[in-house]
Amino acid sequence: MSAGFSWEEMLPFDDPRNDNINMFNSGDWIREMTTSGNGTTKVITAEGAGGQRLYIFPEYDLLIAFTERNYTTPQVSPLFIRESILPILN
């Protein structure tokens, strides 16, 4: 991330519509997910066909991209996020 980058410029978190737990807009979601210790964090996702997904965790300056080509079986990214990423976030 560049020193001048601001998550707030990308997505206005003070927008009252962002208080929804799951907000959808053209393949983009704003979710609240449970972290370790039953805390929560906002997660922005962009979801495409076949498992193409981008997860942005603004509170942690963390961005994870998946480039799957998976149309017939369960996709890896939700499982990876749930079992490998969320447990290590405080």
C-alpha positions in Angstrom: 0.0 0.0 0.0 1.3 3.4 -0.8 1.6 5.9 2.1 -1.0 8.2 0.6 -3.6 5.4 0.1 -6.8 5.8 2.2 -9.5 3.1 2.6 -11.9 5.9 3.4 -11.5 7.3 -0.1 -12.3 3.9 -1.6 -15.5 3.3 0.4 -17.3 5.9 2.6 -17.7 3.9 5.8 -19.6 6.8 7.4 -22.3 6.3 4.8 -25.4 5.2 6.8 -26.2 2.5 4.2 -23.0 0.7 5.4 -24.6 -0.2 8.7 -26.3 -3.1 7.0 -24.6 -6.4 7.8 -24.8 -7.6 4.2 -25.0 -4.9 1.5 -25.0 -5.9 -2.2 -24.2 -3.8 -5.2 -23.3 -5.4 -8.6 -21.2 -8.2 -7.3 -19.7 -6.2 -4.5 -20.7 -6.9 -0.9 -20.0 -5.3 2.5 -20.2 -7.9 5.2 -19.5 -8.1 8.9 -17.6 -11.3 9.7 -16.7 -12.8 13.0 -13.0 -12.9 13.9 -11.2 -14.7 16.7 -12.5 -13.9 20.2 -16.0 -13.3 18.7 -15.0 -9.8 17.5 -16.3 -8.6 14.1 -14.7 -6.8 11.2 -16.1 -5.3 8.0 -15.1 -7.1 4.8 -15.6 -5.8 1.3 -15.8 -8.5 -1.3 -16.0 -8.4 -5.1 -17.3 -11.7 -6.5 -17.1 -12.9 -10.0 -17.9 -16.1 -12.0 -16.2 -19.4 -11.2 -14.7 -18.2 -7.9 -13.0 -15.0 -8.9 -13.0 -13.1 -5.6 -11.4 -10.2 -3.9 -11.6 -9.8 -0.1 -10.7 -6.4 1.4 -10.3 -6.1 5.2 -9.9 -2.3 5.7 -9.3 -2.5 9.4 -6.2 -4.7 8.8 -5.0 -3.1 5.5 -5.4 -6.7 4.1 -6.4 -7.6 0.6 -6.7 -11.2 -0.6 -7.4 -12.2 -4.3 -8.6 -15.6 -5.5 -8.5 -16.6 -9.2 -10.3 -19.9 -9.4 -11.8 -21.4 -12.4 -14.3 -23.5 -10.6 -17.9 -23.8 -11.9 -18.9 -27.3 -10.7 -17.6 -27.9 -7.2 -17.5 -25.8 -4.0 -15.1 -22.9 -4.2 -12.0 -22.7 -2.0 -12.0 -19.0 -1.0 -14.9 -18.9 1.5 -13.4 -21.9 3.3 -9.9 -20.4 3.3 -11.2 -17.1 4.6 -13.3 -18.8 7.3 -10.7 -21.3 8.5 -7.4 -19.6 7.8 -7.8 -15.9 7.9 -10.6 -15.0 10.3 -9.2 -17.0 13.2 -5.9 -15.0 13.2 -7.6 -11.6 13.1 -8.0 -10.0 16.5 
